């Protein structure tokens, strides 16, 4: 989130908690809690974009 939007994990969680319904927040939190953001670590440092250039 920091790379794309400039928000930390804590700021993202606070934003989601504030902006969506409680049940939706719980579903979102359950989904993202177990996910690892490994794609950025696997990518070479030469690639600094978020989206594909073709989009």
Contact map, one row per residue, 1 for C-alpha under 8 A:
1111111110010000000000000000000000000000000000000000000
1111111110000000000000000000000000000000000000000000000
1111110000000000000000000000000000000000000000000100000
1111110000000000000000000000000000000000000000000100000
1111111000000000000000000000000000000000000000000000000
1111111100000000000000000000000000000000000000000000000
1100111110110000000000000000000000000000000000000000000
1100011111110000000000000000000000000000000000000000000
1100001111111000000000000000000000000000000000000000000
0000000111111100000000000000000000000000000000000000000
0000001111111110000000000000000000000000000000000000000
1000001111111111000000000000000000000000000000000000000
0000000011111111100000000000000000000000000000000000000
0000000001111111110000000000000000000000000000000000000
0000000000111111111000000000000000000000000000000000000
0000000000011111111100001000000000000000000000000000000
0000000000001111111111001000000000000000000000000000000
0000000000000111111100000000000000000000000000000000000
0000000000000011111110000000000000000000000000000000000
0000000000000001111111011000000000000000000000000000000
0000000000000000101111111000000000000000000000000000000
0000000000000000100111111100000000000000000000000000000
0000000000000000000011111110000000000000000000000000000
0000000000000000000111111111000000000000000000000000000
0000000000000001100111111111100000000000000000000000000
0000000000000000000001111111110000000000000000000000000
0000000000000000000000111111111000000000000000000000000
0000000000000000000000011111111100000000000000000000000
0000000000000000000000001111111110000000000000000000000
0000000000000000000000000111111111000000000000000000000
0000000000000000000000000011111111100000000000000000000
0000000000000000000000000001111111100000000000000000000
0000000000000000000000000000111111100000000000000000000
0000000000000000000000000000011111110000000000000000000
0000000000000000000000000000001111111000000000000000000
0000000000000000000000000000000001111100000000000000000
0000000000000000000000000000000000111111100000000000000
0000000000000000000000000000000000011111110000000000000
0000000000000000000000000000000000001111111000000000000
0000000000000000000000000000000000001111111000000000000
0000000000000000000000000000000000001111111100000000000
0000000000000000000000000000000000000111111100000000000
0000000000000000000000000000000000000011111110100000000
0000000000000000000000000000000000000000111111100000000
0000000000000000000000000000000000000000001111110000000
0000000000000000000000000000000000000000000111110000000
0000000000000000000000000000000000000000001111111000000
0000000000000000000000000000000000000000000011111100000
0000000000000000000000000000000000000000000000111111000
0011000000000000000000000000000000000000000000011111000
0000000000000000000000000000000000000000000000001111101
0000000000000000000000000000000000000000000000001111111
0000000000000000000000000000000000000000000000000011111
0000000000000000000000000000000000000000000000000001111
0000000000000000000000000000000000000000000000000011111
